[in-house]
Amino acid sequence: MAACGSDGARVYPARGVVQEVQPEYAQVVIAHEDIEGLMPAMTMNFDVPDPALLAKLAPGQLIDFELEFTGKAYRVIGATVRGTGEAPPPGRARDPAPGPGDPAPDFELTDQDGEPFALSQLRGRVLLLDFVYTECPGPCPLLTGRHVDVQRALTPEQRGAIHFVSVSLDPERDTPEALRRYARARGADLADWSFVTGSPETVDPVLRSYGLGVARQPDGNIDHRVLVFLIDREGRVARRFLGLDHEPEALAAALVGLSNAEGSGGAGR
């Protein structure tokens, strides 16, 4: 049962096995059981704001943990190690994600209107690139909603220099029509935002090129990292954001800064 946390957030008890600890991002990846009232069992990354808590976590630990849901982000705020858990069978090794200064891998897919889409066709504009799927029960709707807030914060002039791109993590179910419904239901303005999909054979290399290892669970849910890229006008990765614990204002400021820059993208993580 959820309890009330600070600032109206809800805190949920949970259990899972630690898969990865990522100190550079203040994140932990947990394969967790069903979290009653919040989300089904899946593997995903969570923010850990307390460095001391993060330092106590290690892969393979079976933990009971407290998950704070603010309505915009998921944060692990407490954890007790119960032993060594049995991790799920390892999946495909994750490909490295491109970092700041690297060329953003190009791709050709299909947008929400059924039209051909290539990332390179947007060269000269600053891009926000994310990865979602329409039946996601956890972070994807939150991520899209946050980026809708970013889009709405931009002036008409700024929006003319910035474009949003969302790649489907679930091409088997995410048809162009499904992506269009998802986008409209969440208030995305498709004049400056492309939701793209394709066959699994065409989408999978795109996901791997951006370091998005995905795994489908028996119930149809997809385990994945929440990873966002900002791409400069020359087609280079300028910044990466992992997880949900970053504010729309920070994203909007970073996008505007890139659109105003004369040359290369800025540093980021």
Solvent accessible surface area in square Angstrom, and as a share of the most:
residue,aa,sasa,rsa
1,M,189,0.84
2,A,20,0.15
3,A,57,0.44
4,C,101,0.61
5,G,27,0.26
6,S,75,0.48
7,D,155,0.80
8,G,67,0.64
9,A,5,0.04
10,R,99,0.36
11,V,20,0.11
12,Y,22,0.08
13,P,80,0.50
14,A,13,0.10
15,R,94,0.34
16,G,3,0.02
17,V,15,0.09
18,V,1,0.01
19,Q,47,0.21
20,E,59,0.26
21,V,36,0.20
22,Q,14,0.06
23,P,95,0.60
24,E,115,0.52
25,Y,24,0.09
26,A,43,0.33
27,Q,0,0.00
28,V,0,0.00
29,V,6,0.04
30,I,0,0.00
31,A,17,0.13
32,H,8,0.03
33,E,97,0.44
34,D,101,0.52
35,I,3,0.01
36,E,141,0.63
37,G,74,0.71
38,L,34,0.17
39,M,9,0.04
40,P,40,0.25
41,A,40,0.31
42,M,10,0.05
43,T,26,0.15
44,M,5,0.02
45,N,6,0.03
46,F,1,0.00
47,D,12,0.06
48,V,2,0.01
49,P,74,0.47
50,D,67,0.35
51,P,105,0.66
52,A,61,0.48
53,L,18,0.09
54,L,13,0.07
55,A,88,0.68
56,K,143,0.61
57,L,11,0.06
58,A,42,0.32
59,P,89,0.56
60,G,24,0.23
61,Q,33,0.15
62,L,43,0.22
63,I,0,0.00
64,D,35,0.18
65,F,5,0.02
66,E,83,0.37
67,L,0,0.00
68,E,15,0.07
69,F,41,0.17
70,T,53,0.31
71,G,37,0.36
72,K,105,0.44
73,A,1,0.01
74,Y,10,0.04
75,R,62,0.23
76,V,0,0.00
77,I,70,0.36
78,G,16,0.15
79,A,32,0.25
80,T,64,0.37
81,V,72,0.41
82,R,142,0.52
83,G,32,0.31
84,T,124,0.72
85,G,15,0.15
86,E,164,0.74
87,A,50,0.38
88,P,63,0.39
89,P,122,0.77
90,P,132,0.83
91,G,62,0.60
92,R,127,0.46
93,A,86,0.67
94,R,89,0.33
95,D,49,0.25
96,P,117,0.74
97,A,21,0.17
98,P,15,0.09
99,G,12,0.12
100,P,51,0.32
101,G,49,0.47
102,D,59,0.31
103,P,102,0.64
104,A,11,0.08
105,P,37,0.23
106,D,78,0.41
107,F,12,0.05
108,E,138,0.62
109,L,11,0.06
110,T,41,0.24
111,D,20,0.10
112,Q,8,0.03
113,D,86,0.44
114,G,42,0.41
115,E,99,0.45
116,P,113,0.71
117,F,5,0.02
118,A,18,0.14
119,L,11,0.05
120,S,49,0.32
121,Q,112,0.50
122,L,14,0.07
123,R,139,0.51
124,G,45,0.43
125,R,63,0.23
126,V,0,0.00
127,L,6,0.03
128,L,1,0.00
129,L,0,0.00
130,D,0,0.00
131,F,3,0.01
132,V,1,0.00
133,Y,1,0.00
134,T,26,0.15
135,E,99,0.44
136,C,9,0.05
137,P,53,0.33
138,G,5,0.05
139,P,1,0.01
140,C,1,0.01
141,P,37,0.23
142,L,38,0.19
143,L,3,0.01
144,T,0,0.00
145,G,27,0.26
146,R,10,0.04
147,H,0,0.00
148,V,5,0.03
149,D,62,0.32
150,V,0,0.00
151,Q,1,0.01
152,R,161,0.59
153,A,68,0.53
154,L,11,0.05
155,T,66,0.38
156,P,122,0.77
157,E,154,0.69
158,Q,50,0.22
159,R,48,0.18
160,G,52,0.50
161,A,34,0.26
162,I,1,0.00
163,H,13,0.06
164,F,1,0.01
165,V,0,0.00
166,S,1,0.00
167,V,0,0.00
168,S,0,0.00
169,L,4,0.02
170,D,1,0.00
171,P,23,0.14
172,E,117,0.52
173,R,83,0.30
174,D,1,0.00
175,T,64,0.37
176,P,30,0.19
177,E,84,0.38
178,A,13,0.10
179,L,1,0.00
180,R,58,0.21
181,R,159,0.58
182,Y,8,0.03
183,A,0,0.00
184,R,160,0.58
185,A,81,0.63
186,R,81,0.30
187,G,27,0.26
188,A,10,0.08
189,D,57,0.30
190,L,42,0.21
191,A,79,0.61
192,D,20,0.10
193,W,1,0.00
194,S,11,0.07
195,F,0,0.00
196,V,0,0.00
197,T,4,0.03
198,G,23,0.23
199,S,49,0.32
200,P,53,0.33
201,E,132,0.59
202,T,67,0.39
203,V,0,0.00
204,D,44,0.23
205,P,59,0.37
206,V,10,0.06
207,L,4,0.02
208,R,86,0.31
209,S,41,0.27
210,Y,0,0.00
211,G,0,0.00
212,L,0,0.00
213,G,19,0.19
214,V,43,0.25
215,A,47,0.36
216,R,103,0.38
217,Q,57,0.25
218,P,141,0.89
219,D,93,0.48
220,G,12,0.12
221,N,19,0.10
222,I,5,0.02
223,D,14,0.07
224,H,13,0.06
225,R,26,0.10
226,V,3,0.02
227,L,6,0.03
228,V,0,0.00
229,F,0,0.00
230,L,0,0.00
231,I,1,0.01
232,D,5,0.02
233,R,67,0.25
234,E,72,0.32
235,G,10,0.09
236,R,71,0.26
237,V,1,0.01
238,A,0,0.00
239,R,84,0.31
240,R,39,0.14
241,F,11,0.04
242,L,4,0.02
243,G,3,0.03
244,L,6,0.03
245,D,54,0.28
246,H,19,0.08
247,E,84,0.37
248,P,12,0.08
249,E,124,0.56
250,A,50,0.39
251,L,0,0.00
252,A,12,0.09
253,A,67,0.52
254,A,16,0.12
255,L,0,0.00
256,V,29,0.17
257,G,41,0.39
258,L,15,0.07
259,S,17,0.11
260,N,108,0.55
261,A,33,0.26
262,E,163,0.73
263,G,37,0.36
264,S,76,0.49
265,G,21,0.20
266,G,41,0.39
267,A,97,0.75
268,G,32,0.31
269,R,113,0.41
